[in-house]
Amino acid sequence: MNVILLTGSPKGRKSASYVLGSKLAEGLREHGAAVIDRMVHQELRSEEGTTRLLDALDSADLVVFAFPLYVDSLPAPLTRLLELVAERRGRFAPWGTPRLAVLVQCGFPESHQCDTAVGICRLFAERTGMRWAGALAMGMGGSLGEDFKKLPGGGKNILDAIAMASKSLASGGDVPGEATVLFAKPLMPRWMYLLVGNLGWRIQMRKHKARRPMAYRPYSQG
């Protein structure tokens, strides 16, 4: 089975989305799948890269989007790719019906903030003749790093959910509902995440010598 992992984050291989996608790709390879990965924003910079990316999508049995939530939606480069794929598959009769699965994370504490983006991808699959294979969506993405073991609980829920998803996807199935629920569980208590997040903002303010209070809103004043 041929799989293409598409990372939609402009941060590329330094992004949390790529770290999560790589874990899924690792599991797929362990179950016999051939996986290639591409950075969407890099490929779309040139006509050659765009053509190469579209050709790779045409030959894939499974397509995986890994991306961060951007204002309830997808990052602009990934949205552009969806437009190109829809146009291509609309003009030419698709010679395959690849499955589409997505892996999305957001910086909000709640995983349900990703629901709209997941719905966009599901509708895209339906409109372009792909088979929807499900999604893994999580909140608190701001706490992710390369080493999941540093997370509370060692990132067990994330790793277990990805393991279940990769096994099912590699065998031609969909993302199990159990994996979706497990992946969406909070990584830590909400108050702790907000505390650490606010501390991070204050550290950045001090680093960049920002003297205004964090709640300062100059454009709200008449």
Buried (B, 14 or more C-beta within 10 A) or exposed (E): BBBBBBBBBBBEEEBBBBBBBBBBBEBBBEBEBEBEBBBBBBBBEEEEBBEEBBEBBBEBBBBBBBBBBBEEEBBBBBBBBBEBBBEBBEEEEBEEEBBBBBBBBBBBBBBEBBBEBBEBBBEBBEEBBBEBBBBBBBBBBBBBEEEBEEBBEEBBBBBBBBBBBBBBBBEEEBBBEEBBEBBBBBBBEEEBBEEEBEEEEEEEBEEEEEEEEEEEEEEEEE
